[in-house]
């Protein structure tokens, strides 16, 4: 296993979110036409999760960390809503 240089890289949730971004890009290739706006929002939300986890983990104050983790959590809920909407359609 490669050596990790940053604390956020040790977090399981960060690694899982990186995997989800890769999955999202594989699926996004299949979406086009009328779905392009949903696809773009999906990719932005998916990328937001690991970015905010990494940034939040680098903050020193608990309130700053919590704010970034809350943003990542909100992006995960956005994705869940989009996936549920897709199932309902």
C-alpha positions as CSV (number, residue, x, y, z in Angstrom):
1,X,0.0,0.0,0.0
2,X,1.3,3.4,-0.8
3,X,2.2,5.9,1.9
4,X,-0.3,8.5,2.7
5,X,0.9,12.1,3.1
6,X,-2.3,13.8,4.3
7,X,-4.6,12.9,7.1
8,X,-7.7,12.9,5.0
9,X,-6.3,10.1,2.9
10,X,-6.5,7.9,5.9
11,X,-10.2,8.3,6.3
12,X,-12.4,5.5,4.9
13,X,-15.2,8.0,4.0
14,X,-12.7,10.0,1.9
15,X,-11.5,6.9,0.0
16,X,-15.1,5.7,-0.5
17,X,-16.0,9.2,-1.8
18,X,-13.1,9.1,-4.3
19,X,-14.4,5.7,-5.5
20,X,-17.9,7.2,-5.9
21,X,-16.5,10.0,-8.0
22,X,-14.9,7.5,-10.4
23,X,-18.2,5.5,-10.5
24,X,-20.1,8.8,-11.2
25,X,-17.9,9.6,-14.2
26,X,-18.4,6.1,-15.6
27,X,-22.2,6.5,-15.4
28,X,-22.1,10.1,-16.6
29,X,-20.8,9.0,-20.0
30,X,-24.2,7.3,-20.5
31,X,-26.2,10.4,-19.8
32,X,-26.8,13.0,-22.4
33,X,-29.5,15.0,-24.1
34,X,-32.3,15.8,-21.7
35,X,-30.2,14.5,-18.8
36,X,-27.2,16.7,-19.2
37,X,-28.2,19.2,-16.5
38,X,-28.8,16.4,-14.0
39,X,-25.5,14.8,-15.1
40,X,-23.6,18.0,-14.5
41,X,-25.2,18.6,-11.1
42,X,-24.5,14.9,-10.2
43,X,-20.8,15.3,-11.1
44,X,-20.5,18.5,-9.1
45,X,-22.1,17.0,-6.1
46,X,-20.0,13.9,-6.3
47,X,-16.8,15.9,-6.6
48,X,-17.8,18.1,-3.7
49,X,-17.8,15.3,-1.2
50,X,-14.1,14.4,-1.2
51,X,-13.1,18.0,-1.7
52,X,-14.9,19.2,1.3
53,X,-13.8,16.2,3.4
54,X,-10.2,17.0,2.6
55,X,-10.5,20.7,3.2
56,X,-12.4,20.2,6.4
57,X,-9.9,17.7,7.7
58,X,-7.2,20.3,7.2
59,X,-8.9,22.9,9.4
60,X,-7.8,23.3,13.0
61,X,-11.0,24.6,14.7
62,X,-13.8,22.1,15.3
63,X,-16.4,24.6,13.9
64,X,-14.5,25.0,10.6
65,X,-14.1,21.2,10.3
66,X,-17.8,20.7,11.0
67,X,-18.8,23.3,8.4
68,X,-16.9,21.5,5.6
69,X,-18.1,18.0,6.7
70,X,-21.7,19.4,6.7
71,X,-21.2,20.6,3.2
72,X,-20.0,17.1,2.1
73,X,-22.9,15.5,3.9
74,X,-25.3,17.9,2.1
75,X,-23.8,16.9,-1.3
76,X,-24.3,13.2,-0.4
77,X,-28.0,14.0,0.3
78,X,-28.3,15.9,-3.0
79,X,-27.0,12.8,-4.8
80,X,-29.4,10.5,-2.9
81,X,-32.3,12.8,-4.0
82,X,-31.1,12.7,-7.6
83,X,-30.9,8.9,-7.6
84,X,-34.3,8.6,-6.0
85,X,-35.8,11.0,-8.6
86,X,-34.2,8.8,-11.3
87,X,-35.9,5.7,-9.9
88,X,-39.3,7.4,-9.7
89,X,-39.1,8.5,-13.4
